[in-house]
């Protein structure tokens, strides 16, 4: 078994494991096993009982605040397992720095991540912090009147929506919903035959996220809907389901990190739309949980609840399922790219087709059922070179037949 983002091996007990204790305490439960080499060979630890005491002393003397952890000894091979639980009182420091996991290593967080950890430790959200911008709510008021029948938006309405801090000042969520603000927005580009051929581009920033959402839908309709006359009727055809596009944009606005000065990017191509939002998965959510909608953790709960009230979001935790459901009758399915600092939703055109070569069919046959293999395993089973395997995998992902799971050395592939 190899090291992963949540599993680290140490051949001996030295101070080097303390960075990882900080990382697991800050960003998610993980295990450190002592007496195992980096390549997975079991070496064991001499006098494991004494080493457990050494580990406890090192943690208690070096990590602040005190993390939540447990130690156990495998008596068959003298391997010590240290399990560190994600803590409630973040950030957890080692030598004055807080750490996170990056693939199989532990690295110090930057200032933005440190601020997020501090807010999380105080049970606060960036959107709930005070904002001193001048604000007006014409767009929000119009939307509430149309969707909820509210006659007028006043201070009591704004308080009910959660747009005031505890000490009675407007917060960042209020600013994001204000007619004008200082936040980034959405950058939409329509490409031609290549990314060097830009046919249309619009940026909606420093305006209400409701305006951003509505303008994005308008541009979508410009390129992916058309009317067709059938007999005496006019039929509206969708090249990409509007339902899926709306969900992708709403999710991007509600789940993105707003403390990063970066726009949501919507890239429009002949055969697909890509919606990429700043910020990876919220803390505590795995890629599998995100894709299957098992758990919904809102990074911006105030904005999420307002979008729910306005019917931009149907139900919490169902956005990905609704996107997938919009393609239930299509042979090509949407795909999702999840990275540490961004999430991209790829919506293919319903009529898009892709040619599958004989090699492609061999690979699809290998990935029958719910099997998942790494590129190295696929190359070995099909007797291909690594470069050929990657080329065919990328081609099948482009046309929607293959989905990628995980990152780095833990990456695996399966059939959709």
LINMO-V655081 format. One record per residue. N is the residue number from 1. D_FIRST is the distance of its C-alpha to the first C-alpha in Angstrom with 2 decimals. Layout:
N:D_FIRST ; N:D_FIRST
//
This chain:
1:0.00 ; 2:3.80 ; 3:6.90 ; 4:9.07 ; 5:12.72 ; 6:12.41 ; 7:9.75 ; 8:10.63 ; 9:10.20 ; 10:13.56 ; 11:14.66 ; 12:18.06 ; 13:20.10 ; 14:21.96 ; 15:23.43 ; 16:20.88 ; 17:18.84 ; 18:22.03 ; 19:21.81 ; 20:18.62 ; 21:20.52 ; 22:23.25 ; 23:21.04 ; 24:19.51 ; 25:23.06 ; 26:24.58 ; 27:22.37 ; 28:20.13 ; 29:18.32 ; 30:14.99 ; 31:13.24 ; 32:13.22 ; 33:11.87 ; 34:14.20 ; 35:13.87 ; 36:10.45 ; 37:10.87 ; 38:9.91 ; 39:8.19 ; 40:5.93 ; 41:9.02 ; 42:10.61 ; 43:14.12 ; 44:15.68 ; 45:18.52 ; 46:22.17 ; 47:24.42 ; 48:21.87 ; 49:24.81 ; 50:26.50 ; 51:23.41 ; 52:23.08 ; 53:26.70 ; 54:26.06 ; 55:23.35 ; 56:25.83 ; 57:28.62 ; 58:26.82 ; 59:25.95 ; 60:29.46 ; 61:31.17 ; 62:29.31 ; 63:28.25 ; 64:31.13 ; 65:31.69 ; 66:29.86 ; 67:26.48 ; 68:25.36 ; 69:22.51 ; 70:21.64 ; 71:20.24 ; 72:19.02 ; 73:18.44 ; 74:16.52 ; 75:19.42 ; 76:17.69 ; 77:15.61 ; 78:17.29 ; 79:14.36 ; 80:15.97 ; 81:14.67 ; 82:16.84 ; 83:17.07 ; 84:19.38 ; 85:21.35 ; 86:23.06 ; 87:26.56 ; 88:30.03 ; 89:31.86 ; 90:30.39 ; 91:30.18 ; 92:28.31 ; 93:29.18 ; 94:27.93 ; 95:30.77 ; 96:32.60 ; 97:29.87 ; 98:27.67 ; 99:24.14 ; 100:21.82 ; 101:18.32 ; 102:18.39 ; 103:15.12 ; 104:13.00 ; 105:16.23 ; 106:19.05 ; 107:22.52 ; 108:25.99 ; 109:27.46 ; 110:30.69 ; 111:33.99 ; 112:33.71 ; 113:30.36 ; 114:31.86 ; 115:34.87 ; 116:32.78 ; 117:30.90 ; 118:34.31 ; 119:35.77 ; 120:32.90 ; 121:33.32 ; 122:37.00 ; 123:36.33 ; 124:38.06 ; 125:37.52 ; 126:38.69 ; 127:41.00 ; 128:42.73 ; 129:43.81 ; 130:47.47 ; 131:48.66 ; 132:52.16 ; 133:52.66 ; 134:55.86 ; 135:55.00 ; 136:56.74 ; 137:55.44 ; 138:57.56 ; 139:54.61 ; 140:52.93 ; 141:56.32 ; 142:57.02 ; 143:53.67 ; 144:54.16 ; 145:57.70 ; 146:56.65 ; 147:53.64 ; 148:54.67 ; 149:58.45 ; 150:58.59 ; 151:61.97 ; 152:61.15 ; 153:58.32 ; 154:59.34 ; 155:57.72 ; 156:57.14 ; 157:55.26 ; 158:53.05 ; 159:52.34 ; 160:51.47 ; 161:48.98 ; 162:47.33 ; 163:48.64 ; 164:50.03 ; 165:48.42 ; 166:49.25 ; 167:52.12 ; 168:53.65 ; 169:52.58 ; 170:51.10 ; 171:47.38 ; 172:45.05 ; 173:44.70 ; 174:48.49 ; 175:48.54 ; 176:46.05 ; 177:48.42 ; 178:51.52 ; 179:53.56 ; 180:52.75 ; 181:50.05 ; 182:48.20 ; 183:44.76 ; 184:43.10 ; 185:43.10 ; 186:42.33 ; 187:42.69 ; 188:43.34 ; 189:43.71 ; 190:44.91 ; 191:43.97 ; 192:45.78 ; 193:44.52 ; 194:42.15 ; 195:40.98 ; 196:43.87 ; 197:46.32 ; 198:46.78 ; 199:49.26 ; 200:49.27 ; 201:47.75 ; 202:48.34 ; 203:46.92 ; 204:47.51 ; 205:46.91 ; 206:48.78 ; 207:49.84 ; 208:48.96 ; 209:45.61 ; 210:47.77 ; 211:49.65 ; 212:46.43 ; 213:45.22 ; 214:48.60 ; 215:49.04 ; 216:45.65 ; 217:46.74 ; 218:50.05 ; 219:48.42 ; 220:46.09 ; 221:49.22 ; 222:50.90 ; 223:48.49 ; 224:46.77 ; 225:49.62 ; 226:52.86 ; 227:55.81 ; 228:56.94 ; 229:60.36 ; 230:60.35 ; 231:63.90 ; 232:65.40 ; 233:62.07 ; 234:59.81 ; 235:56.12 ; 236:53.40 ; 237:50.41 ; 238:47.01 ; 239:44.89 ; 240:42.03 ; 241:42.28 ; 242:43.88 ; 243:42.14 ; 244:38.71 ; 245:39.98 ; 246:41.51 ; 247:38.33 ; 248:36.28 ; 249:38.89 ; 250:39.37 ; 251:35.65 ; 252:35.52 ; 253:38.48 ; 254:37.36 ; 255:33.70 ; 256:34.03 ; 257:34.15 ; 258:37.85 ; 259:37.59 ; 260:36.57 ; 261:39.55 ; 262:38.14 ; 263:39.43 ; 264:37.74 ; 265:37.81 ; 266:39.03 ; 267:39.08 ; 268:41.28 ; 269:41.13 ; 270:42.97 ; 271:39.96 ; 272:38.03 ; 273:38.01 ; 274:35.19 ; 275:35.27 ; 276:33.19 ; 277:33.35 ; 278:32.47 ; 279:29.75 ; 280:26.24 ; 281:25.27 ; 282:27.00 ; 283:25.11 ; 284:23.35 ; 285:23.16 ; 286:20.05 ; 287:20.48 ; 288:20.43 ; 289:23.05 ; 290:25.12 ; 291:25.27 ; 292:26.11 ; 293:28.49 ; 294:27.16 ; 295:27.93 ; 296:30.47 ; 297:30.48 ; 298:33.37 ; 299:33.19 ; 300:36.99 ; 301:38.26 ; 302:41.93 ; 303:41.78 ; 304:39.73 ; 305:42.39 ; 306:45.19 ; 307:43.67 ; 308:43.32 ; 309:47.00 ; 310:47.99 ; 311:46.11 ; 312:43.96 ; 313:40.95 ; 314:41.45 ; 315:38.99 ; 316:36.19 ; 317:32.72 ; 318:34.10 ; 319:34.49 ; 320:31.50 ; 321:32.46 ; 322:36.03 ; 323:35.10 ; 324:33.19 ; 325:36.09 ; 326:38.56 ; 327:37.00 ; 328:36.83 ; 329:39.46 ; 330:38.16 ; 331:36.04 ; 332:34.40 ; 333:32.48 ; 334:31.85 ; 335:28.54 ; 336:26.92 ; 337:25.28 ; 338:23.64 ; 339:23.16 ; 340:23.16 ; 341:26.95 ; 342:28.26 ; 343:28.16 ; 344:29.90 ; 345:31.35 ; 346:32.49 ; 347:35.42 ; 348:36.50 ; 349:40.14 ; 350:40.81 ; 351:42.62 ; 352:40.04 ; 353:39.04 ; 354:36.69 ; 355:36.93 ; 356:33.98 ; 357:33.94 ; 358:33.19 ; 359:29.84 ; 360:29.20 ; 361:30.11 ; 362:27.73 ; 363:24.83 ; 364:26.13 ; 365:26.45 ; 366:22.81 ; 367:21.86 ; 368:24.14 ; 369:23.98 ; 370:21.16 ; 371:18.45 ; 372:16.17 ; 373:14.78 ; 374:13.83 ; 375:16.68 ; 376:14.99 ; 377:14.43 ; 378:18.02 ; 379:19.39 ; 380:18.07 ; 381:19.39 ; 382:22.68 ; 383:23.11 ; 384:23.80 ; 385:23.50 ; 386:21.23 ; 387:24.46 ; 388:25.94 ; 389:22.94 ; 390:23.01 ; 391:26.81 ; 392:26.88 ; 393:24.25 ; 394:26.34 ; 395:29.50 ; 396:28.37 ; 397:27.24 ; 398:30.66 ; 399:32.50 ; 400:30.45 ; 401:28.68 ; 402:25.05 ; 403:23.23 ; 404:20.33 ; 405:17.74 ; 406:15.94 ; 407:16.22 ; 408:14.92 ; 409:11.67 ; 410:10.84 ; 411:14.17 ; 412:14.84 ; 413:18.31 ; 414:20.39 ; 415:24.07 ; 416:26.44
//
